Amino acid sequence: MSDNQSWNSSGSDEDVETSEPGVGQPVGVAELGGIISKWTNYIHGWQDRWVVLKNNTLSYYKSQDEREFGCRGSLCLSKAVITPHEFDECRLDVSVNDSVWYLRATDPEHRHQWINSIELHRAESGYGSEPSLRRHGSMLSLTSATSGYSATSTSSFKGHSLREKLAEMETFRDILCRQVDTLQKYFDGCSDAVSKDELQRDKVVEDDEDDFPNTRSDGEFIHNNNGSKEKVFRSLSPKGINGIDFKGEAITFKATTAGILSTLSHCIDLMVKREDSWQKRLDKETEKRRRIEEGYHSALSELKKKSHFGGPDYEEGPNSLINEDEFFDAVEAALDRQDKMEEQSHTEKSRIQRSSPVPPGDVYSTIGSHRFADKVEEMVQNHMTYSLQDMGGDANWQLVVEEGEMKVYRREVEENGIVLDPLKATHSVKGVTGHELCHYFWDTNVRNDWETTIENFNVVEMLSDNAVIVYQTHKRVWPASQRDVLYLSAMRKILANNENDPDTWLVCNFSVDHDNAQPTNRCVRAKINIAMICQTLVSPPEGDREISRDNLTCKITYVANVNPGGWAPASVLRAVAKREYPKFLKRFTSYVQEKTAGKPILF
């Protein structure tokens, strides 16, 4: 986030005021916007983006001017996790499930302001708070209020054993028995009262009939002494009022409840007997569920890890989360992809014919008069003195690759945790001369025809006809950082002191500094000191025949001292060197054989 961030609290693009995030703004309804760096991918790295915080949503645009074209991504903050980075004081990560945004402010103070703004916005927006539940009409509270007994019963069951619940059921059974007895007494009392009332009423009616035998007119009414008419009550049947047999119902109720209680007692006995069996099954199912949950969490962790594998935490760096095995596997997979792509493009490259003019041979015999001439001469003499020495008696050199005539040696050297292993390879190639090999190795016009690791290069300065300063960037092999190198490349011919010894052709490349190619944050600047040393051996032709390419053998000595810089693991660097250097030598020598076939010999 830069210092010119703007925060719009009106929700529109007009009248934008400049202020710090979350200061004096009605966050719950405001729209907050500002510039912050966002990690895009491992190719483009950190890019400035316009980030907007509104309606509990974090959105980003490529720039403030492109807001009308829609956002490029958004995250809902209701379930988001905001994590300040442990080592990078300017970085914060916003994650929702397996989606992660890597954001980076310009300084720790701005990061703190961003985090406070996001947290304050989430709090004011009301998500997850008690007032928001009341405001949104939570059905949970209504359900709890109307089902108190059910909730209480359910909660009381948790944490209790089956035996305790069985004891409670027995207690309830005793209570029910007492209630049934009480109800039975009540029903018996009601039944007796009804029977007594019926007998008394029947007696009253019989007495009235004796006093007024002829006063009933229709069998339904009788006339009293005062001349009024009174309805005669019929005698009630044993079933009682409305035909209800209270005595029978009471007996039936008692029998029913007795059956229920008997059945319940039987069930309790069965449950007690089966408790041990159920407990074993429960333990088995609990263990099964535990294993399933562990597998689920493990799979979820791996899924999150893979989804974040392209993030900045899983790249080469001092705080990288990727281990050496994963680093090596990723590098090897990337190199395999590059090899396949190179095989596909090899046919197209072979059809392109590039002219490569060869300067006169005496050009390479001179030291030169440019400002690096003394340094070039020093490097040439060192390589002629030390690089051509036999390694048979030196136990520090280890033979790591041997394929036919090619042998690759390595001496393990580390400085401050960085691998600086010197490497030396010897090889013999038929049908080419040392001049031809060094010419194609030095000539920048044909560099891309055989070099597969370079992304782009350019000549920074032409020092002389046989010396040039070159800047080149190498293709990135994720998760390793991209490398670049600035070096002086010089080609020399060293005449033999003995007429029986062959002349020596040499190309030395060593790192230099130049004002027009300063180091950048995009690449890690590597330091190199490399030499290709070639000597041509000629076998005499038969008879009077002229020398042909069948009579030529070029002895190659290739030495490389490379300081890769950065934080790549030592084991990975050594494994890659062991894999790539032999491939490079075979690829380059095959290319020279192909280009010189059928052409005049260049001694």
FIVO-430866 format. One line per 5 residues: for each residue x, y, z of C-alpha. Coordinates in steps of 0.05 Angstrom, whole numbers, plus 32768, in hexadecimal, padded with zeros to 4 digits. Layout:
BEGIN
X,Y,Z; ...
***
This chain:
BEGIN
8000,8000,8000; 801C,8043,7FED; 8018,8085,8011; 7FE6,80A2,7FE0; 7FAE,8071,7FF1
7F68,808E,7FF1; 7F2B,8078,8018; 7EE6,8086,7FFC; 7EB0,8084,8032; 7E77,8097,8004
7E77,8057,7FDB; 7E85,807C,7F99; 7EC2,8092,7F72; 7EB2,80DC,7F7A; 7ECF,810B,7FAF
7F04,80DA,7FC5; 7F26,80F2,8004; 7F6C,80DE,801A; 7F73,80C0,805F; 7F8E,8084,8083
7F65,8043,8083; 7F2E,803E,80B6; 7F3A,8083,80D5; 7EFB,80AC,80E0; 7ED3,8082,80AF
7E8E,8063,80BA; 7EAB,801F,80AB; 7E6C,7FF6,80AC; 7E4F,801A,8070; 7E8D,803A,8052
7EB5,8027,8015; 7F00,8027,8024; 7F33,8024,7FEC; 7F7E,8027,7FE7; 7FBC,800C,7FC2
7FDF,7FCF,7FDC; 800E,7F9C,7FBD; 7FEE,7F58,7FAE; 8011,7F17,7F9D; 7FF9,7F02,7F58
8022,7EC5,7F46; 806A,7EAC,7F46; 8077,7ECC,7F02; 8060,7F13,7F0F; 8069,7F14,7F5A
804F,7F50,7F81; 8024,7F82,7F5B; 8002,7FC2,7F73; 7FB6,7FBB,7F74; 7F7C,7FE8,7F88
7F5A,7FC5,7FC3; 7F13,7FD9,7FDA; 7EF2,7FC7,801D; 7EA6,7FCC,801A; 7E6A,7FA6,8035
7E96,7F74,805A; 7EB8,7F63,8018; 7F00,7F6D,8003; 7F07,7F78,7FB7; 7F42,7F8B,7F8B
7F4A,7FAD,7F48; 7F86,7FB4,7F1B; 7F84,7FFF,7F27; 7F54,8034,7F40; 7F46,804B,7EF9
7F2E,8005,7EE5; 7EF9,7FFE,7F1B; 7EC1,8007,7EE8; 7ED7,7FC7,7EC6; 7EC9,7F9D,7F04
7EF4,7F7F,7F3A; 7F26,7F48,7F2D; 7F17,7F23,7F6D; 7EF4,7F29,7FB0; 7EF2,7F08,7FF4
7EB9,7F08,8027; 7ED6,7F1C,806A; 7EA1,7EFB,8096; 7ECA,7EBB,809A; 7F0D,7ED7,8085
7F4D,7ECE,80AE; 7F7E,7F08,80AE; 7FC4,7EF2,80BE; 8000,7F22,80C5; 803E,7F00,80A9
806E,7EE6,80DD; 80AE,7F00,80BC; 8099,7F34,8089; 8081,7F70,80B1; 805E,7F8F,8074
8036,7F52,805F; 7FF1,7F39,8072; 7FCB,7EFB,8058; 7F7F,7EFA,8052; 7F64,7EB3,804B
7F1E,7E95,8042; 7F21,7E49,8041; 7F54,7E38,800A; 7F54,7E7D,7FEA; 7F8E,7EA9,8002
7FA0,7EF0,7FF1; 7FE8,7F04,7FFE; 7FEA,7F50,8009; 8026,7F7C,8018; 8025,7FC4,8031
805E,7FF5,8029; 8070,7FF5,8073; 8059,7FD4,80B5; 802F,8011,80C8; 8005,800C,8089
7FFD,7FC1,8093; 7FE3,7FCF,80DA; 7FB2,8002,80BE; 7F98,7FD0,808B; 7F8E,7F9A,80BF
7F6A,7FCA,80EE; 7F3D,7FE2,80B5; 7F2A,7F9B,80A2; 7F1C,7F86,80E9; 7EF5,7FC6,80F9
7ECC,7FBD,80B9; 7EBB,7F76,80CC; 7EA6,7F8B,8112; 7E7B,7FC6,80FA; 7E5A,7F9D,80C3
7E3A,7F72,80FA; 7E4E,7F2D,80E2; 7E52,7EFB,811A; 7E3D,7F2C,8152; 7E00,7F24,8181
7DDE,7F64,8168; 7DE2,7F49,8121; 7DBE,7F0A,8136; 7D85,7F34,8152; 7D87,7F61,8116
7D84,7F28,80E4; 7D4F,7F02,810D; 7D74,7EC4,8122; 7D46,7E86,8122; 7D74,7E66,8154
7D5A,7E8E,818E; 7D11,7E82,817B; 7D1C,7E38,8177; 7D40,7E37,81B9; 7D07,7E5E,81DB
7CD1,7E2F,81C1; 7CF6,7DEE,81CE; 7D13,7DF8,8213; 7D00,7DB4,822C; 7D1E,7D91,81EF
7D5E,7DB8,81F3; 7D64,7DAA,823D; 7D58,7D61,8234; 7D8A,7D5C,81FC; 7DBF,7D83,8220
7DB5,7D5B,8260; 7DC2,7D1B,823B; 7E07,7D32,8224; 7E3F,7D1E,8252; 7E17,7CE8,8278
7E1F,7C9E,8273; 7DE8,7C6F,8260; 7DE4,7C53,82A6; 7DD5,7C98,82C2; 7D9D,7CA2,8290
7D81,7C5D,82A0; 7D80,7C71,82E9; 7D59,7CAF,82D6; 7D28,7C85,82AF; 7D1D,7C5A,82EC
7D0F,7C98,8315; 7CDE,7CB1,82E2; 7CBC,7C6D,82E4; 7CB3,7C72,832F; 7C96,7CB7,8328
7C67,7C9F,82F2; 7C51,7C66,831E; 7C3F,7C95,8356; 7C1A,7CC2,8324; 7BF3,7C86,8309
7BDF,7C72,8350; 7BC7,7CB9,835E; 7B9F,7CBB,831E; 7B83,7C77,832C; 7B6A,7C8E,8371
7B4C,7CCB,8350; 7B28,7CA1,831C; 7B0F,7C71,8352; 7AF5,7CAC,837B; 7AD1,7CC9,833E
7AB2,7C86,832F; 7A98,7C7D,8377; 7A7C,7CC3,8378; 7A55,7CB8,8337; 7A39,7C76,8352
7A21,7C97,8393; 7A01,7CD0,836D; 79DA,7CA1,8341; 79BE,7C7A,837C; 79A8,7CB9,83A0
7986,7CD5,8363; 7961,7C94,8356; 7946,7C95,839D; 792D,7CDD,8396; 7907,7CCD,8357
78E5,7C91,8376; 78CC,7CBB,83B1; 78AF,7CF0,8382; 788A,7CBC,835A; 7866,7CA2,8399
784D,7CE9,83AA; 7835,7CFC,8364; 7821,7CBC,8340; 77F3,7CDD,830C; 7813,7D1F,82FE
7844,7D07,82C7; 7825,7D1B,8285; 7856,7D02,8252; 7886,7CD8,8279; 78BB,7D0F,8272
78A3,7D45,82A3; 787F,7D47,82E7; 7857,7D81,8306; 786E,7D9E,8347; 7840,7DB9,837F
784A,7E00,8367; 7830,7DEE,8323; 7875,7DED,8301; 788D,7DB5,82D4; 78D0,7D90,82E3
78F6,7D61,82B6; 78FE,7D1B,82D0; 7947,7CFF,82D1; 794F,7CBA,82B6; 7978,7C8A,82DF
79C1,7C89,82C8; 79DF,7C49,82AC; 7A1D,7C2B,82CC; 7A48,7C4C,8295; 7A3F,7C91,82B5
7A38,7CD5,8293; 7A3B,7CD5,8247; 7A45,7C8A,8247; 7A8A,7C8D,8267; 7A9B,7C52,8293
7ACB,7C73,82C3; 7AD9,7C33,82E8; 7AE8,7C0E,82A8; 7B13,7C47,828D; 7B3A,7C4A,82CE
7B47,7C00,82CB; 7B5C,7C05,8283; 7B8B,7C40,8291; 7BAB,7C1B,82C9; 7BB6,7BDE,829E
7BD3,7C08,8265; 7C03,7C2D,8292; 7C16,7BEC,82B3; 7C27,7BCF,826F; 7C4F,7C0D,825D
7C76,7C0B,829D; 7C83,7BC1,8295; 7C9C,7BCB,824F; 7CC7,7C05,8265; 7CE5,7BDB,829C
7CF4,7BA5,826A; 7D15,7BD7,823C; 7D3F,7BF1,8275; 7D57,7BAB,8284; 7D69,7B9F,823B
7D8E,7BE2,8236; 7DB7,7BD1,8274; 7DCA,7B8F,8256; 7DDC,7BAE,8213; 7E02,7BEA,822F
7E46,7BC6,822D; 7E3B,7BB1,81E5; 7E26,7BF6,81D1; 7E62,7C15,81F4; 7E91,7BE9,81CC
7E6E,7BFC,818B; 7E71,7C45,81A0; 7EBB,7C41,81AE; 7EC7,7C20,816B; 7E9F,7C55,8146
7EC1,7C8C,816D; 7F06,7C72,8158; 7EEE,7C6B,8110; 7ED5,7CB3,8111; 7F16,7CCB,812F
7F3F,7CAB,80F7; 7F10,7CC8,80C2; 7F15,7D0D,80E1; 7F61,7D08,80E2; 7F61,7CF4,8099
7F33,7D2D,8088; 7F5D,7D61,80AB; 7F9C,7D44,808C; 7F7D,7D47,8046; 7F63,7D8D,8053
7FA8,7DA3,8069; 7FC8,7D86,802B; 7F93,7DA6,7FFF; 7FA0,7DEB,801E; 7FEA,7DE0,8017
7FE3,7DD0,7FCD; 7FB4,7E0A,7FC1; 7FE7,7E39,7FE0; 8023,7E18,7FC0; 802A,7E51,7F8E
802D,7E86,7FC4; 806A,7EAE,7FD8; 8075,7E83,8017; 8084,7E47,7FEB; 80BC,7E66,7FC2
8106,7E6C,7FCB; 8114,7E9B,8004; 812F,7EA0,804B; 80EC,7E8E,806A; 80D3,7E5D,8036
80A1,7E28,804F; 80B5,7DF5,801A; 80E5,7DBF,802E; 8120,7DA5,8006; 80FC,7D68,7FEA
80C0,7D91,7FD2; 80F0,7DC6,7FB7; 8117,7D93,7F8F; 80D7,7D71,7F75; 80BC,7DB3,7F5D
80FE,7DC7,7F3B; 8104,7D83,7F1A; 80BD,7D86,7F00; 80C9,7DCC,7EE4; 810A,7DB6,7EC2
80E5,7D7A,7EA3; 80B1,7DA9,7E86; 80E7,7DD5,7E69; 8109,7D99,7E49; 80C7,7D85,7E28
80BD,7DCB,7E0E; 8104,7DCD,7DF4; 80FB,7D8B,7DCF; 80BE,7DA7,7DAC; 80E2,7DE7,7D97
8123,7DC4,7D83; 8108,7DB3,7D3E; 80F5,7DFB,7D30; 8139,7E14,7D47; 815E,7DE3,7D1A
813A,7DFE,7CDD; 8152,7E45,7CEA; 8195,7E53,7CC9; 81BC,7E8C,7CEA; 81FB,7EA7,7CCD
8235,7EA9,7CFF; 8270,7ECE,7CE0; 82B3,7EB8,7CFA; 82E7,7EEF,7D07; 8330,7EE4,7CF2
8356,7EB6,7D1F; 838A,7EE9,7D34; 8352,7F12,7D55; 834F,7EDF,7D8E; 839A,7EDF,7D99
839D,7F27,7DB1; 8392,7F3D,7DF9; 836A,7F7B,7DE7; 836C,7FC3,7E00; 8328,7FCB,7E22
8320,7FDC,7E6C; 8316,7F92,7E80; 8352,7F79,7E58; 837E,7F6C,7E94; 8346,7F47,7EB8
8339,7F1C,7E7B; 8383,7F0A,7E76; 8385,7EF8,7EC0; 8349,7ECA,7EB8; 8366,7EA9,7E7A
83A8,7E9A,7E9C; 8386,7E7E,7EDA; 835C,7E4E,7EB0; 8398,7E38,7E87; 83BF,7E2B,7EC7
838C,7E0A,7EF4; 8351,7DF3,7ECA; 837A,7DC5,7E9E; 839A,7DA1,7ED8; 838C,7D57,7EE0
835D,7D46,7F1A; 8374,7CFE,7F24; 839C,7D0C,7F63; 836C,7D3E,7F83; 833E,7D1C,7FB4
8312,7D5A,7FBB; 82F5,7D51,7F75; 82BD,7D1F,7F71; 82A7,7CFC,7F31; 825C,7D06,7F2F
824B,7CF5,7EE6; 826D,7CC8,7EB3; 824C,7CBD,7E6F; 827A,7CA3,7E39; 82B2,7CD6,7E2C
8292,7D09,7E5A; 82A4,7D0D,7EA4; 828A,7D41,7ED5; 82AE,7D51,7F16; 8297,7D7A,7F51
82B8,7D96,7F90; 8287,7DA8,7FC7; 8291,7DEF,7FE2; 8260,7E18,800C; 8266,7E5F,8024
8232,7E7E,8053; 8202,7E46,8041; 8208,7E53,7FF6; 8220,7E1B,7FC8; 8260,7E30,7FA2
8273,7DEB,7F87; 82A8,7DF1,7F50; 8297,7DC3,7F17; 82C4,7DA6,7EE2; 82B2,7D7C,7EA5
82DC,7D5A,7E70; 82C2,7D42,7E2D; 82DB,7D2C,7DE9; 82B3,7D3D,7DAA; 82BF,7D21,7D64
82BD,7D4A,7D23; 82C5,7D91,7D3E; 82FF,7DBF,7D51; 830B,7DE8,7D8F; 8304,7E28,7D67
82BE,7E13,7D4F; 82A7,7DFF,7D95; 82BF,7E3F,7DB5; 82A3,7E69,7D7C; 825C,7E4E,7D86
8262,7E52,7DD1; 8277,7E9C,7DCE; 824D,7EB6,7D95; 820D,7ED8,7DB0; 81EB,7ED3,7D6C
81DF,7E88,7D74; 81D9,7E86,7DC0; 818F,7E77,7DC0; 8198,7E3D,7D90; 81BA,7E11,7DC3
81AF,7E33,7E07; 816B,7E1E,7E23; 816F,7E3E,7E68; 8172,7E87,7E52; 8132,7EB1,7E51
8152,7EEE,7E30; 8196,7F0F,7E29; 81B5,7F4C,7E0A; 81FA,7F67,7DFC; 8208,7F9F,7E2E
824A,7FB5,7E0F; 8277,7F9D,7DD7; 82BE,7FA4,7DF3; 82E4,7F88,7DB6; 82DE,7F55,7D7F
82EA,7F1D,7DB1; 82CD,7F3A,7DF2; 8285,7F4D,7E03; 825C,7F5C,7E42; 821A,7F36,7E43
81DD,7F3B,7E71; 81AF,7EFF,7E71; 8174,7EE6,7E9B; 8168,7E9C,7EA3; 8124,7E7B,7EA1
8105,7E75,7EE4; 8100,7E2F,7F02; 80CA,7E34,7F38; 80CE,7E36,7F74; 8115,7E50,7F6B
811C,7E9B,7F5F; 812E,7EB3,7F1A; 8179,7EC0,7F0E; 819D,7EF2,7EE2; 81E7,7EFA,7ED4
8213,7F31,7EB8; 8255,7F18,7E9D; 828F,7F26,7E6E; 8299,7EF2,7E38; 82DD,7EEF,7E16
82F8,7EBE,7DE2; 8343,7EB1,7DDD; 8374,7E85,7DB6; 83B1,7E6E,7DDD; 83EB,7E58,7DB1
840F,7E19,7DC6; 8456,7E1E,7DDF; 8469,7DDC,7DBF; 845B,7DD0,7D76; 8443,7D8A,7D86
840E,7DA4,7DB6; 83CC,7DBE,7D9C; 83B6,7E06,7DA2; 8383,7E16,7DD7; 8341,7E3B,7DCC
831F,7E58,7E08; 82E0,7E7E,7E1A; 82DC,7E9B,7E60; 829E,7EBA,7E7E; 82A3,7EDF,7EC0
8276,7F0F,7EE6; 8281,7F5A,7EE2; 825A,7F99,7EF5; 823D,7FCB,7EC5; 8215,800A,7ECD
81E3,7FF5,7E98; 81D0,7FB4,7EBA; 81C7,7FBF,7F04; 81A9,7F88,7F30; 815D,7F89,7F39
812B,7F6D,7F6B; 810D,7F42,7F35; 8148,7F12,7F2F; 817F,7EF7,7F5B; 81C3,7F0B,7F3E
81F0,7ECE,7F35; 823C,7ED2,7F30; 8262,7EA6,7EFF; 82A8,7E93,7EE9; 82A3,7E62,7EAF
82D5,7E4A,7E7B; 82CE,7E1F,7E3D; 8314,7E05,7E2A; 831E,7DDE,7DEA; 8359,7DBC,7DC8
8356,7D9C,7D83; 8377,7D59,7D78; 8383,7D43,7D2F; 8390,7CFB,7D1B; 83B9,7CF5,7CDA
838F,7CE2,7C9E; 839F,7CA4,7C75; 83CB,7CAE,7C39; 83C6,7CEF,7C16; 837F,7CFE,7C2C
836E,7D42,7C48; 835B,7D4B,7C90; 8311,7D40,7C99; 82E4,7D46,7CD5; 82ED,7CFC,7CE1
8334,7D0C,7CF5; 8320,7D41,7D28; 8316,7D39,7D73; 830B,7D74,7DA1; 831D,7D6D,7DEA
82F0,7D98,7E16; 82FC,7DB0,7E5D; 82C2,7DD7,7E7B; 82C8,7DF8,7EBF; 8292,7E1E,7EE4
8292,7E44,7F26; 824D,7E5F,7F33; 8232,7E85,7F6F; 81E6,7E7F,7F66; 81D4,7EAE,7FA0
8190,7EAA,7FC0; 8177,7E74,7FF0; 8170,7E35,7FC6; 8180,7DF5,7FEE; 81C6,7DDA,7FE4
81AE,7D94,7FD4; 8180,7DAF,7F9D; 81B7,7DD9,7F7D; 81E6,7D9D,7F7B; 81B1,7D6F,7F5F
819F,7DA1,7F28; 81E8,7DAC,7F16; 81F3,7D61,7F11; 81B7,7D5C,7EE3; 81BF,7D9A,7EB7
820B,7DA0,7EA9; 8212,7D5D,7E84; 81D3,7D6D,7E5C; 81EF,7DB1,7E4A; 8231,7D94,7E30
820F,7D5E,7E06; 81DD,7D90,7DEA; 8212,7DC4,7DD8; 8244,7D95,7DB9; 820D,7D73,7D90
81F7,7DB7,7D78; 823E,7DC9,7D61; 8246,7D86,7D3D; 8205,7D92,7D19; 8217,7DD9,7D04
825D,7DC8,7CEB; 824C,7D89,7CC6; 825D,7D91,7C7C; 827F,7DD4,7C86; 82C8,7DE5,7C7F
82F2,7DD6,7CBC; 8301,7E13,7CE7; 8344,7E08,7D08
***
